[in-house]
Amino acid sequence: MSMGVSMGIWRNVLLVLAGVASLCMVALAMVSHGLDGYYTVFALVMALGGVLLLWFGVTGRPLGWAWVAVVVLTLVGLALSLLEERTGICCMFGYHRGLGYPWPWLTSHAEADTLAAVEAIAASPQELAKHVDPHYLLVDTAFWAEAALLLVTPVALVLRRTGSRRSSQSPV
């Protein structure tokens, strides 16, 4: 077995495993929260992306250059998701701020002795120390990667099909 063939097999196995993992995350989200709020968008993207990953793994179809576009769009999605902000005053005098979508992966937290002090903290949350939640970052990365895959795949297939038509036509 040549190196290229064995690499192709491992690529396909990895894609199938990623697709199965995606569908398992969908099942977990549905069991734990149903179709509630952003879980609906999360479940839809992850389910369609999981099926697409399975399709790539089972058929062995290459996506080629389009994987670069998926990576770039994933990073853009993660960066833009920081515009989504969730804040709250809870637990008597605690303040929490989370940035990221669908889950807040960049968080800040502070506690104070009075409600007035917590409200003062909430007035300027950008001054709080930020912490990356690695679990939410991993899930958000998977979400944005699969959203990017759903956008890039049709474009790549159309471009491949139009490119093969041009090369099969003989010049007149």
C-alpha positions in Angstrom: 0.0 0.0 0.0 1.5 3.3 -1.0 1.8 6.3 1.3 -0.8 8.3 -0.7 -3.4 5.5 -0.4 -2.9 5.1 3.4 -3.1 8.8 3.9 -6.3 8.9 2.0 -7.7 6.1 4.1 -6.8 8.0 7.3 -8.3 11.2 6.0 -11.5 9.4 5.3 -11.6 7.7 8.7 -10.9 11.1 10.4 -13.8 12.7 8.4 -16.2 9.9 9.3 -15.2 10.2 13.0 -15.6 14.0 12.9 -19.1 13.5 11.3 -20.1 11.0 14.0 -18.8 13.3 16.8 -20.8 16.1 15.3 -24.0 14.1 15.2 -23.4 13.0 18.8 -23.1 16.6 19.9 -26.4 17.3 18.1 -28.0 14.4 20.0 -26.6 15.6 23.3 -27.8 19.2 22.7 -31.3 17.9 21.7 -31.6 15.7 24.7 -30.4 18.4 27.2 -32.2 21.4 25.7 -34.4 20.5 22.8 -34.9 23.2 20.2 -34.5 26.1 22.6 -33.0 29.4 21.3 -29.5 29.2 19.8 -29.5 25.4 20.4 -31.8 25.2 17.3 -29.2 27.0 15.1 -26.4 24.9 16.7 -28.2 21.6 16.1 -29.0 22.5 12.5 -25.5 23.5 11.5 -23.9 20.6 13.4 -26.3 18.0 12.0 -25.9 19.2 8.3 -22.2 19.6 8.8 -21.9 16.2 10.4 -23.7 14.6 7.5 -21.5 16.4 5.0 -18.4 15.2 6.9 -19.7 11.7 6.8 -20.4 12.0 3.1 -16.8 13.2 2.4 -15.4 10.4 4.5 -17.5 7.6 3.0 -17.2 8.8 -0.7 -13.6 9.8 -0.4 -14.3 12.9 -2.5 -11.5 15.5 -2.1 -12.4 19.1 -1.2 -8.8 20.2 -2.1 -8.1 24.0 -1.9 -11.6 24.6 -0.3 -10.2 23.3 3.1 -8.1 26.5 3.2 -11.3 28.5 2.7 -13.0 26.5 5.5 -10.1 27.3 7.9 -10.2 31.0 7.0 -14.0 31.3 7.4 -13.8 29.4 10.7 -11.4 32.0 12.1 -13.5 34.8 10.7 -16.6 33.3 12.4 -14.9 32.9 15.7 -13.7 36.5 15.6 -17.1 37.9 14.6 -18.8 35.7 17.2 -17.0 37.9 19.8 -19.6 40.6 18.9 -22.2 38.4 20.7 -22.2 39.5 24.3 -24.1 37.9 27.3 -24.0 39.7 30.6 -25.7 39.2 33.9 -25.7 40.1 37.5 -26.3 36.9 39.5 -25.6 35.1 42.7 -26.3 38.1 45.0 -23.4 40.4 43.9 -21.6 38.6 41.0 -21.2 39.9 37.5 -20.6 37.7 34.5 -19.8 38.6 30.9 -19.4 36.2 28.1 -18.4 36.8 24.5 -18.8 34.3 21.7 -21.4 32.4 19.7 -23.0 29.9 20.1 -21.4 29.6 23.5 -19.4 32.4 25.3 -15.8 31.2 25.1 -14.2 34.5 26.3 -15.5 35.3 29.7 -15.0 37.8 32.6 -16.3 37.5 36.1 -16.2 39.8 39.2 -17.8 39.8 42.6 -18.5 42.7 44.9 -20.0 43.4 48.3 -22.9 45.6 47.2 -25.2 45.8 44.3 -24.0 49.3 43.6 -20.4 48.0 43.3 -21.5 45.3 40.9 -23.4 47.8 38.8 -20.2 49.9 38.7 -18.2 46.9 37.4 -20.9 46.2 34.8 -20.6 49.7 33.6 -17.1 49.1 32.3 -16.7 45.3 31.7 -13.8 45.8 29.3 -11.5 46.4 32.3 -12.1 42.9 33.7 -9.6 40.2 33.1 -10.7 37.8 30.4 -10.4 34.0 30.4 -10.7 31.6 27.6 -13.0 28.6 28.2 -11.3 25.8 26.2 -14.4 23.6 26.1 -16.6 26.3 24.7 -13.9 27.4 22.3 -13.6 23.8 21.0 -17.3 23.5 20.4 -17.6 27.0 18.9 -14.7 26.2 16.6 -16.5 23.0 15.5 -19.7 25.0 14.9 -18.0 27.7 12.8 -15.9 25.1 10.9 -19.0 23.2 9.9 -20.9 26.4 9.0 -17.9 27.3 6.8 -18.0 23.8 5.3 -21.6 24.2 4.5 -20.9 27.4 2.7 -17.7 26.3 0.9 -18.7 22.9 -0.3 -21.4 23.9 -2.9 -19.1 26.6 -4.2 -16.2 24.2 -4.6 -18.4 21.6 -6.3 -19.8 24.1 -8.7 -16.3 25.5 -9.5 -14.9 22.0 -10.0 -17.8 21.1 -12.3 -17.5 24.2 -14.4 -13.7 23.8 -14.6 -14.1 20.2 -15.8 -16.6 21.2 -18.4 -14.2 23.9 -19.8 -11.3 21.4 -20.0 -13.4 18.7 -21.7 -14.5 21.1 -24.4 -12.2 21.1 -27.4 -11.2 24.5 -28.9 -12.9 25.3 -32.1 
